[in-house]
Amino acid sequence: MTYIMPCLLKSPVVEYHRALVDDIADRFGLTFTRQQAIPAHFTLKYHFGIADIQAVEDLLGQFARTQRRTPITVGGFGHFDEDVVFVEVSLSQAARRAHEALTAALRTVPRMPWSPFDGERLHPHMTIAERCRPRFAEIWSYLEPFERRFTAWLDNVTILRKTGERDDMDLWTVHRSFELGP
C-alpha cells in the first residue's frame, strides 16, 4: 500500500482553502486539485510504500502521546516553478522541533523510503492549484487580493492511504489520524 502523512488543517483554513481551490477551478478551468478532493493540509512525510503499516501506527501513537500541538501560520502565496500554486505554511520554532522529532522517529522504521522533499528539505505548503503552467501568470496576479493569514496548529499527524487512480490522479482516503496533546 502507498501512504502519505499530512497534518489536516481545521476551520477557518478549511473554508479558505476550499474557496480558493473552487474559484481557481471555476475561473481558470484547472480542476485537478478540486477533483483530488484532499482536505486542507500540509504534508509532513511524502509518499511511502510499506507492507506493515502497524509499525508506523504504533510509532505515531507513541509520538502523539508525547507531543503537544504547536502553532503554525498559514498565509501568503508561493509556487513551485509555474506548475503548482500554494498557500505558505510557516512552522513556529516549536512546530519545527516537533517535525524534526517526527522525522527522527520515522527514520527508525525499517525500509521507510524518503523523497528528496522529505525531512529537513520539507517546504510546508497548502496546494491550491496544480498543472497550472499555461495559466500561471493569470492565476498569480488574480490571487493577490485573496491573501489572508491564519494562526493554526500542527495538532495531528494523519495517514492517508492511496485507494486508486482516476484520470492520471491518485485518490486518497484517511486511514488513521493521531491527535497531539493540547
C-alpha positions in Angstrom: 0.0 0.0 0.0 1.0 3.6 -0.6 0.6 6.3 2.1 1.2 9.9 2.7 1.4 11.7 6.0 -0.2 15.2 6.3 -1.4 17.4 9.1 -5.0 18.1 8.4 -6.0 21.7 9.0 -9.1 22.9 10.6 -11.6 25.8 10.2 -11.4 28.6 9.1 -8.4 27.4 7.0 -10.6 24.7 5.5 -13.2 27.1 4.1 -10.4 29.4 2.8 -8.7 26.5 1.1 -11.9 25.2 -0.4 -12.9 28.7 -1.7 -9.5 29.2 -3.4 -9.5 25.7 -5.0 -13.0 26.1 -6.2 -12.5 29.6 -7.5 -9.4 28.7 -9.5 -11.1 25.6 -10.9 -14.2 27.5 -12.0 -12.4 30.7 -13.2 -9.4 29.1 -15.0 -10.7 25.6 -15.8 -7.9 24.0 -13.6 -9.9 21.3 -11.8 -7.2 18.8 -10.9 -6.7 19.9 -7.3 -10.5 20.1 -6.7 -11.0 16.6 -8.2 -8.4 15.2 -5.9 -10.7 16.2 -3.0 -7.9 16.0 -0.4 -8.8 18.0 2.7 -6.9 21.2 3.6 -3.5 20.1 4.8 0.3 20.4 4.7 2.5 17.4 4.2 4.7 16.1 6.9 6.0 13.0 5.1 5.7 12.4 1.4 4.6 9.1 -0.4 5.8 5.9 1.1 5.0 2.3 0.4 5.1 -0.1 3.3 3.8 -3.6 3.8 3.2 -3.3 7.6 1.5 0.0 8.4 1.1 -1.2 12.0 4.7 -0.3 12.8 4.1 3.2 11.6 0.8 3.4 13.5 2.5 2.3 16.7 5.2 4.8 16.3 2.7 7.6 15.6 0.6 6.6 18.6 3.6 7.0 20.8 4.6 10.2 19.1 1.1 11.7 19.7 1.2 10.8 23.4 4.5 12.7 23.9 4.0 15.8 21.7 1.8 18.9 22.2 0.2 20.8 19.5 2.3 23.7 18.2 1.4 26.9 16.4 1.8 27.5 12.7 0.9 30.4 10.4 -1.0 29.8 7.2 -0.9 32.6 4.7 0.9 34.2 1.8 1.1 32.7 -1.7 4.0 30.8 -3.2 4.7 28.5 -6.2 6.9 25.7 -7.4 8.1 26.8 -10.8 4.9 27.7 -12.7 3.3 24.3 -12.1 1.9 24.5 -8.5 0.4 27.4 -6.6 0.1 27.2 -2.9 -0.5 29.0 0.4 2.6 29.1 2.6 2.6 27.3 5.9 5.2 28.7 8.3 6.2 26.5 11.2 6.9 28.1 14.6 10.2 27.0 16.3 8.1 24.6 18.4 6.5 23.2 15.3 9.9 22.8 13.6 11.1 20.9 16.6 8.0 18.7 16.5 8.6 18.0 12.8 12.2 17.2 13.5 11.2 14.7 16.2 8.6 13.1 13.9 11.2 12.8 11.1 13.8 11.3 13.5 11.2 8.8 14.8 10.1 7.8 11.2 13.8 7.3 10.3 13.8 4.3 12.7 11.1 2.5 10.7 12.9 -0.2 8.6 12.7 0.3 4.8 10.9 3.6 5.1 11.5 5.4 1.8 12.5 9.1 1.8 11.9 11.5 -1.1 14.2 14.5 -1.9 11.5 16.8 -0.4 11.1 15.0 3.0 12.6 15.7 6.3 14.9 18.6 6.5 14.1 19.7 3.0 10.3 19.9 3.5 8.7 23.1 2.3 5.4 23.2 4.2 2.5 24.4 2.0 -1.2 24.0 1.2 -1.7 23.4 -2.5 -4.5 25.4 -4.2 -3.7 24.7 -7.9 -1.6 22.2 -9.9 -0.8 21.8 -13.5 -1.2 25.5 -14.0 1.8 26.4 -16.1 -0.3 27.6 -19.2 -2.3 30.0 -17.0 0.2 30.7 -14.2 0.7 34.4 -14.8 -3.1 35.0 -14.8 -3.6 33.0 -11.7 -0.7 34.6 -9.9 -2.0 38.1 -10.5 -5.6 37.1 -9.7 -4.8 35.8 -6.3 -3.3 38.9 -4.7 -6.5 40.4 -3.2 -7.3 37.0 -1.6 -4.3 36.8 0.6 -5.1 36.1 4.2 -3.2 34.9 7.3 -4.3 32.5 9.9 -2.9 31.1 13.1 -3.4 27.4 13.1 -1.9 24.3 14.7 0.3 21.3 14.0 -2.1 19.3 16.1 -2.4 15.9 14.3 -0.4 13.5 12.2 -2.7 11.7 9.7 -2.1 8.8 7.4 -3.8 9.0 4.1 -4.0 5.7 2.1 -4.0 5.6 -1.7 -7.2 3.9 -2.8 -6.8 4.0 -6.5 -6.3 6.2 -9.6 -8.6 8.0 -11.9 -7.7 10.3 -14.9 -4.0 10.3 -14.1 -4.7 11.3 -10.5 -4.1 9.4 -7.2 -7.2 9.0 -5.0 -6.7 9.1 -1.2 -8.7 8.4 1.9 -8.0 9.0 5.6 -6.5 5.8 7.0 -6.0 7.0 10.6 -5.3 10.2 12.5 -3.3 10.8 15.6 -4.2 13.9 17.7 -1.4 15.7 19.5 -1.9 16.9 23.1 -3.4 20.3 23.9 
